[in-house]
Amino acid sequence: MTTEPSRFNQHQHKMDIQISSNSKLRLKSVVALLLLTAVLLVWWWMQPPRLKTDELLFAEVLHGTFQKKLQVSGQFKPLDSFWLVVPAEGVLTSLTVRPGSVLQPGQLLASITSHTLEQNIKKAQAAYAQAEAEYKAQQAQSEIDYSAAEIALLHAQHQAETSQMDMATNAPLLESGIVSRLQFEKLTKITLQNELILKAEQARLQSLKRLQQAKLTAILVKNKQMAHELEELVLLQQRLQIRAAEAGVVTQLAENLMPGQTLVAGSPIIQFAGSNSLYTELYVPAMYANSLQHGLVVTLHLQSGSLQGVVNRIDPRVVNDRITVDVVLPQKLPSEARAELAVRASILLSEQPDSVFVQRPFYVQADELQSVFIQAADGQSIYKRDVKFGAVSGNQIEVISGIVPNDKLLLTELTSGMFQNSRIMLEPQS
């Protein structure tokens, strides 16, 4: 009885020893795994972060002439604007524009109906048609009268020629006594009378011709005058369809102008600014007033390209912390240029040769010392460097110190976590 419990106790003791040994082994394994994990974490923490190259933008640092440009906004302004007036009294039937409307040549702005003008045109057309009929009737009568005069002239010519032939025939007979002198004198008298009649008919024909030409000319002049008056009435009616003579913009309408309104001839209705004679009005921050001067070159940035002008006038008055600068433009302007069109422009303030400059990252400010990232020579990493920047000109900024020409400056803004690193590895493009 005592032997069995003793064996059981010994077996239990061996099992406890084995369990304790296994627990220690597992504990050592866990500790070893934790130590390895810690080492890996430290190693990973000490490794520089990585970025993909194709996600980054760089700009090469340049050396040359640095142009200080001031970026401003402005508008095209007309040198002249004028009012379109009502050509004839009538009723405004349509109005297709409003202030600010952009116009193309020939575009319809307003329509006016004049019943009085329509009646005058009908009367003028009827009078002209009647005058044309009278001219044709006079022309036909003149032809009849002229033909009759020509027939009379031919008859007189025939009579004169017959008398002359009779005298020539009877002259030898007079010498031989066959024809008496009395008969011959009578024949001579008839011949002279026929010659006088011939001359009279010739003169009458010439006089008739001049008279007919004078009558027809007078009628023709009168008809041309009537045709001209009719044409003017028709043109006046066409002008009631008020159209833009050139490209431009509507700057103002007459007060209370609306369809159905009766308009008096000569009254102004639409103020129009053409695009053939424009200048540019720029709005410059007042802080740059001392940097401006007459003759500075200005580049206007349009959708169709760039356009250069010259500063012509500087208004020193400050309104809303800015001053106004007028720019003279070349005579030939692009088709998109029109009055009141907003534009962006750059004013060339100065040029500095032998300068270092680079495309400006949007997070970099002028005249400040800032930390930026530069690409390493091998292209496999970027590293942080303090750079002193100078003046800003458009999308470029002057470099005072810290980087040199041919360096590549990172333009892409990094997250705050990435920016804390002094060096970042670059992964090849995928």
RAFENHU-V926583 format. One record per pair of residues at least 6 apart in sequence whose C-alpha atoms are under 6 Angstrom apart, sorted by the first residue. I is the first residue (numbers start at 1). GAP is how many residues later the second one is. Records with the same first field share a line. If there is no record, write none. Layout:
# RAFENHU-V926583
I->GAP / GAP
This chain:
# RAFENHU-V926583
48->376
49->375 / 376
50->374 / 375 / 376
51->375 / 376
52->374 / 375
53->373 / 374 / 375 / 376
54->375
56->356
57->354 / 355
58->350 / 351 / 352 / 353
59->349 / 350
60->346 / 347 / 348
61->296 / 297 / 344 / 345 / 346
62->294 / 295 / 296 / 343
63->292 / 293 / 342
64->289 / 290 / 291
65->287 / 288 / 289 / 290
66->285 / 286 / 289
67->283 / 284
68->281 / 282 / 325
69->277 / 278 / 279 / 280 / 324
70->276 / 277
71->274 / 275
72->273
73->209 / 210 / 270 / 271 / 272
74->207 / 208 / 209 / 268 / 269
75->205 / 206 / 265 / 266 / 267 / 268
76->203 / 204 / 263 / 264 / 265
77->201 / 202 / 203 / 262 / 263
78->195 / 200 / 261
79->198 / 199
81->191 / 192
82->189 / 190
83->185 / 187 / 188
84->184 / 186
85->181 / 182 / 183 / 184
86->179 / 180 / 181
87->178 / 179
88->177
89->174 / 175 / 176
90->22 / 23 / 24 / 172 / 173
91->21 / 22 / 169 / 170 / 171 / 172
92->20 / 167 / 168 / 169
93->18 / 19 / 166 / 167
94->16 / 17 / 165
95->15
96->13 / 14
97->12
99->151 / 152 / 153
100->149 / 150 / 151
101->148 / 149
102->147
103->144 / 145 / 146
104->143
105->139 / 140 / 141 / 142
106->137 / 138 / 139
107->136 / 137
108->135
109->133 / 134
110->132
111->129 / 130
112->128
124->106
149->56
153->48
156->42
157->41
160->34 / 35
163->28
173->6
247->27 / 28
248->25 / 26 / 27 / 90
249->24 / 90
250->21 / 22
251->20 / 21
252->19
253->16 / 17
254->15
275->63
279->48 / 49 / 50
280->46 / 47
281->44 / 45
282->42 / 43
283->40 / 41
284->38 / 39
285->37
286->35 / 36 / 37
294->17 / 18
295->15 / 16
296->14 / 15
297->13 / 51
298->10 / 11 / 12 / 48 / 49
299->8 / 9 / 46 / 47
300->6 / 7 / 45
301->43 / 44
309->18 / 19 / 20
310->17 / 18
311->15 / 16
312->14 / 15 / 16
313->12 / 13
314->11
315->9
356->43
357->40 / 41 / 42
358->38 / 39
359->36 / 37
360->35 / 36 / 37
361->50
366->23 / 24 / 25 / 26
367->22 / 23
368->20 / 21
369->18 / 19
370->16 / 17
371->14 / 15
372->12 / 13
373->9 / 10 / 11 / 37
374->8 / 9 / 34 / 35 / 36
375->7 / 33
376->6
380->46
381->43 / 44 / 45
382->41 / 42
383->39 / 40
384->38
387->14 / 15
388->12 / 13
389->9 / 10 / 11
390->8 / 9 / 10
391->6 / 7
